[in-house]
Amino acid sequence: MPLIEVSIARGRTPGQLRALIDELHRAAEISVGAVPENTTVIIREIEHEHWSRGNQTIAERNAEAQVAAHTTDSPAHTAAEPRSH
């Protein structure tokens, strides 16, 4: 009776989560001969503010990326010289 637990950052569609569940069931069936009705899959969606790596949360990384994207896209930071291709 496999119990498969997955933690994933919140933000996937129900269809994506369903596909993940399906693939996890299939992997248990193929790899260890698990019977589908005896396999349990638990997916925990973690809020971006509650998941960190390198002492920075996903929310903080996303916020930094947005600031960087806005800074790069602003006309003040656009090169005045034409680019050669």
N, C-alpha and C positions, 0 to 999 in steps of 0.2 A: 504494500500500500504506500506508494510514493506520496510524499507531501512536498510540493514545490512552492517555495515562497520567493517572490520577486518584489523588490522595492524599485520604483521608477519615479522620476520626476513627473509631477502633474503636468498635463498638457496634451496627452494623446486623445484621439477621438475614440468613441466607443468601438468603432470598427477596428481600429488599430489594436486596442486592448483585446478584443475578441480574437483577432488573428494571432496575437501573442499567446493567448490561452490555448488556442488550437495547436499551435506549433509546440508548445511545452508538453501538452498531452501526447502529441505524436512522438516527440523525442523520447519520452518515458516509455512509450509502447515499443518503439524500435530498439532503444538502447538496452533496456533491462526487462523487456517483455511484460511491462505493466499492463494490467487490464484497465481499459479506460474508466469503467465505473468504479474502480478502486483508487483512482488517481485524483488527488486534490490539488488544485492550484489556487494560491492566494496572491493577489497583486495588491500591493500597497502603493498608493500614489502619494508622494511626499511633496508638500508645498515647497516652492523654491526658496522660501525664507528659512526652511528647516533642513536644508541639505547643503553641506559645505565641503569643499576640498581646498587644501592649501590655505585654510583660514579665511575663505571667501565663499559666501553663499552663491547659489545660482542666481538669485535675485540681484545681488551686488554685481556679479559678472555681466548679467543682462543689462543692467543700468549703465555700466561702464561702456559696454558695446554700443548702446544707443547714443550716448554722449559722443563717442568716437565717430560714429556714423554721421551724426549731425555736424560735427566739426569738419569732417572730411568733405561733406556735401555742401557746406556753406560757400557762397561766392567769394568771400574774403580769402579763402584758402585755395582757390582755383588758380592754377598757374597761368600767368599772363602770356607766356611764350607759347607759340604753337609747337605741338609735338611732331617729331619726325617719325614715320613708321618704317 
